[in-house]
Amino acid sequence: MPVQITIIGLGQVGASIGLALAAHKDSVLCVGHDKDFSIERAAQQRGAVDKTEHNLPKAVRDARLVLLALPVHQVRETLEFIAPDLMKGAVVVDTSPLKSEVASWARDILPEGCYYAGLVPTIAAEFLQEAGKGLDSAKAGLFKDSIFLVDAPAGTPGSVLESVTNLVKLIGANIMISDIDESDGLMTSTYLLPQLVSAALLNATINQPGWKEARKVAERSFHAATSVQDDPETLQMLSLQNRENAMRALNTMISSLVELRDDIEDGNIDALNKHLQDAHKGREEWLNDRFLATWADKKAPPLEKTPLKERLFGTMLGKSPKDKK
């Protein structure tokens, strides 16, 4: 009998994971839930889930793994809502970019015998320039050969981490095990900071007297620098939940801007050229590495040595789906 995985939130991330898992229908049953009925129906029609369940407690009741692909401001309420109906041994995984606060909620809310682990998915390099976030932008190969950060609170059983890492491999991605503090530090620099800088750029332009005319000629560079942002509620919550990391990243950014300002003010051609050349070279090297994925472990042993369901959930499969907490 297939193992049930319930995906809550059928936007780009949740639906793409479901589409990737569709290749394993003989062993995985994907149940989908979204607060929007129409998105549930569309996701099932696209094959992102095998079936949908709009009643959230029923959606998670028989799930070995529950994947929360939600904005962070919806995670706590969802954990509180599903906790009473989780089966014993269930693993709850979220895809929020920053984890410290979510891990704290999971510790306080999940019942004894259920476990939390964090995933931070990154999309494949070929899709970096695509800005979509909804179901329409979901793809089975969205995460192929990319890196997923996998982290969990101290004391999490090894079998839980093994289940989560094997799930990532089924999606077609590679794994980087991290602790929560390290993961949050990395994502503050590469996920949160660019969005805060984008917000600062917008506020430094659209609120200025010249914007009425400037907006008529703003084009590619302005669009690229301001195009990717979470909704304000999510961005605010992520910033305040990770205040220390956010302050550190912003201070580093401010220092870099001050150096550029001073070079321009002083007319220091050599220093300004070095700063700009270093930035250009660094981006080129990053993009090259990202496309080549030279850090990925291409020699990892194949997973086919044991049955898929056993790889996913190991000894937990010995427990009845009705074995509640």
C-alpha positions, 0 to 999 in steps of 0.5 A: 500500500502506498505511503501517504504524503499530504502536501498543504499549500499547492502553490509553486513549491508544493505543486512542484514537489507533488509533480516530482513525486508523481513518478512514484505513484506505486509507492507514494500517495500524494494528498493535497490541500489548499485553502482555495478549492479551485487551486485544489481542483487544478492541482489534481487535474495537473497531476500534482496530487493524486487526490485532494481533501479540503477538510484539513484534519482528514487530509493529515489523518493517515499521512506519514509525512505532512509537508507545509508549503505555506507562507511563514505567517500561516505555519503556526496556525496550521500546526495548531489545527493539524496537531490533534489529528496527526498519527503517531510517528508522523513527520511534519516538514515545512519549506519556510526559508528561515527556521528558528521560529518555526522549529520553536512552534513545532516543539511547542505544538506537535504532540509527543511521538510526532517529529519536525524537520525543516527543508529549504528548497532551492530551484534549479538553475535553469529557472532562476529568471522565472518569477512565478510563484503560483500553481501555474509556475509549478514544474516537475523538474523545478528542483532537479539537481538543486540543493535542499537544506535539511535541518532539524532540532537537536535530538531528532531521531536519525530515522526521521532525517533519513526519511526526509533526505530520501524524500528530497532524493525522490524529488530529484534534488541534492541534500545539504545537512545543516543546523538551524542556526547555520541555515538561517544565517545562509538564507538571511544573506541569500533570500532575505537580504535581497528582498530588503534591499529591493524594498529599500531601492523602491522606497528610495525611488518611488517616494522621491520627487522625481519619480513621476517622470522617472517611472516613464523611463525605468526599465530592465535594471530597475525591473530586475532589481525589484521583481522578486519580493514576498508579500509584505506580511511574510517579509516583515515576519521573516525579518523580525523573527531573524532580527540579529541575522537581518541586522548583521546582513543589512549592516554589511550591505550598508558598509558596501554601499558606503564604500561605493559612495565614498569611491564616487565622491572621491573620484577614486577610479581604481577603487571604484573599478575594483569594487565593480569588477569584483562584483561582476566576477563574483556573479559570473562565478556564482552562476557558473557554479550554480549551473554546473552544480559542481558541489553536488555529490554525483557519486552518491549510492543509488537508492534502489537497494531497498524498497521505496516505502522502506527507504522513505519511512524505515521502521515507521512503516511497521505501525498501523495507519490508524495508530494515533498519538 
